[in-house]
Amino acid sequence: MSSEDTHTTETDQLVFVNPVERYPQISPPEQHQPEPGVQGDMTPQPDIGELSYRGTARLEGRKALITGGDSGIGAAAAVAFAREGADVAIQYLPDEEEDAQKVAKIITDCGRQAVTIAGDLIDPQFCTDLVERAVSELGGLDILVNNAAKQVAADGLAEISDEQLEETFHINILAMFRTTRAALKHLPAGSSIINTTSIQAYQPSPTLLDYASTKAAINNFTKGLAQELAPQGIRVNAVAPGPVWTPIQPSEGQPTEDLPEFGQSVPLGRAAQPTEMAPAFVYLASSESSYVIGDTMHVNGGSPTP
């Protein structure tokens, strides 16, 4: 599938579209990458909004830090934030450098500042250092997107090793506590914290028990922290994606044999492209959502959730 098949252009009119047909139903060939996965090696290539997202200056002058910002949903949020006028720092693993530099170039091509910070969120000290470096290089911070995640499919609970269990919880939820805690002293009133949860928090797959459990914890963390910070004028919300075609899927996130039908079971009949998640992050980051606190936005192609 070519880029022309998967991408709309900036000149395309998206005012009125059939969501079933905006992107084609993908049937990815069986493919496998080692963790963490590289977007450039995926077939087909995901749309992170480089050619399709058009901004309207809703985040002019804002300063954002996005974990897992090199690819997938994090990259789509980074592109959208830059197109909306924000300077953006992205965190990623060293093995994801190639993807990260591509995102950084898109950001700078928008006339915004891009800060790239490689490191592993499993390290508690890095979570703090990440925030301090982002604040130093951006000149402040008023948007924090906790998006990085580990997802490894396993054939039932008995197949989840202690190492996998601990790494999944460290990266998906403990790092979120640590990074947010480090950011609090820098966030002024009007700031926004956005956490990426998942439909797995509501409809857990038997093959993703550890991942799904962390996503449920993220929902709880979001609602509790939102109540604490609301009087300070800092809003905390979450986005719960459904099936999205990102590097996490072919790099152990799904059984390889399931990839050809990935995302086809939702009411829209197709997996999402990462850029389709971006408007939710932009909305929650912008002042348009000033009365939205402790909410989880479901962007899942129509799957029922509580």
C-alpha positions, 0 to 999 in steps of 0.5 A: 500500500503506497503513501498515496493510499494511506494519506490524505493531503493538506489540501484535502477537505476533511470538513465532511467525510465518511469515517468508514472510508477516510482510511482504508481497512488495512490487512497488514501482512504477518510481520515481526520486529523486536521491541520497541519497533521502528515505524519506518519498517512497518508495512503499511506505513502509519499516517502520523499526520505529516501530510494530513494534519492541518493546524489552526493555532490552538496551541500557539506558544505552548510548550509540550513534553510527550513520552513515546513521541517518536512514533505512533500516537505520540508522534501524531500528537507531536506533529499536531501540537507543532502544527497548532503552534507549540514547541515540543520535546519528545522522549523515546528509546535510543533504538528509536532514534531514526523515527524520532529524528523524522518527527523532530524534522516535521516539528521544525519544518512547522517553524517550532522548536523540537527537543529530542531526549533519548532514554528509558523510562524504566529508570526512575532518575531518567523520569526526573531528568527528562522533565528537567531537560525538557523545561530547560530546553523549551524554556518552560512546560505547560503540556505533559503527555504521558504516552509511552507504553510497553505491550507484549502479547502472551498466551495467558497468565502463565506465560507472563514472566516476572520480568515482563510483568515488572517492566510493563508496570514500571513503564506504563504506570510507575513512570507516569507517576514519576514523570508527572511528579517531577513536572508538577513544580513547573506547570503553571495554571492553565497547564494540561496533563494528558495520559494515554490509556486504552480500550483495554482498560474496559475490554481486556484481552486475555493475551494482554492481562498485564498491559490492560491492568496498567491501563485501568490503573492509568484511568484511576490515576487520571481521575484522582490526580485531576481532583487534586490539581483542579483547584490549581488550574491544572487539568488532567484527562486521558485518551483511550484509543482503540486499535491503532496501527503503530509499531507496538503491534508488530513488535510483540504487541499482537500475535503475529498471526492476528495482524492481517485482521487487526482492528477489523472487529470495531464497528467502523470495520478498520483500525485507526491511523495514529493521526486520528488520535491527535485531535483528542490530544489537541482538544484536551491540551487547548483552552477549549476544554477548560471545563473538562477535568478527569475525563477519558475520551474514547477514540475507538471506532465505536466500541461500547465502553462504560 
